[in-house]
Amino acid sequence: MPAYVALLRGVNVGQKFIKMDRLCLVLQELGFSDVKTYVQSGNAVFKATKCSSASLAESIEERILNDFGFEVPVFLKTSKELQNIVEANPFVGQKDIDQSKLHVTFM
């Protein structure tokens, strides 16, 4: 079963608040396993049967709308896709760059 990373846009800032234990429960109820969240970030990692990222993201978005009453765009990548993005960073391996300070930003 592939691992997925879900980034929920705009959660826990302003009016869109979701407790991470509740998000874990929602994702488990959708049939995902090994669900973990990171602090109050709105980010989650889970395993799911192989499916398109778009359909998984849509399922999460619909469930959040139904359970919490607001829309949240969900950006979803497989762990392999995320690993490829990190490895493609043009600054990785440059000796004059502090590798611990590199970040990836999605717009």
N, C-alpha and C positions, 0 to 999 in steps of 0.2 A: 504494500500500500504506500503510495507516495505521500510525502509530507508537504504541507502547504503553509505559507505565511500569509496571514490576512492583516492588512493595515486598514483600519477604519478611519476615514477622514473626518476630522472635526469633532471627535468624541471626547467628552470630559473637559470641554472648554465651552463656555457660554451655557446654553440651555440644553445641550445634548449630553446627558450624563448617563453612563452605564457602568454599574459596578462590575468588576472583572469576574467575580465569582458567578454573577448572573450571566455574563457573556459566556463563560465556560459551560454553564448548564444549557444555554441555548444551543451552542455548537454541538454539545453531546446529544441533545434531543434531535438535532438534524442528522445524527448518525455518525458523527466524526469521533475519532478516538484519539487518545493521548493528547488531549487538549491542554494547552498551557497558555497563560497570558503573561504580559510583562507589566508590572506595576499598574498604574491607572492609565496606561497609554492608549488603550483601544487596539492594541496589537495582540495577535494570537497565532499560535502554531498548533497544527493538528494534522492527523492523518485521515485520509478519506480514500474510498475506492476511486480508481482512476476515472477522472471525469474532466470535462473542459473547465478551465479556471473561470471562464465567463459564467457558466451555469452554476458553479458553486458560489461565486460571488453574488449572483442574482438571488439564490436561495437564502443566503445570509441577509442580504438587503431586505428581502420580503419579510423575513422573520423578525428583523429588528423593527421594521415599520409596524408589523402586527403587534409585537410585544411591547414596544416602547412608545409608539405613536409618532415617530419622526423618521425622516429619510436620512440614511447615512451611506455615502458612496463607499464601496469596499474594493480595495486594490488587492488582488490576489496573485501570488506567484508561487510556483513550486520551489522547494528548497534548492533544487538543481538550477533553476532559472536565477534565483537570488545569488547563489554561489557564482554563477557565470558573470553576473553584473558586477559583483565585488572584485572578481579576478580581472575583469576588463578595465578596472580603474587605471588610467594612464600614469598615475603617480605611485602605484604599488612598486616597490623595489627600488625606488630612487633613493640614493644614499643621503641626500640633503633634505629629505622629507621625513618628518616624524610619523611613522606608520601608525602610531596609536591615535593620531589626530585626524586620520582620513575618515570621511563620511560619504554616505550615498544619500542623495535626495531625489524623491520622486515628485514631479510636478504634474 
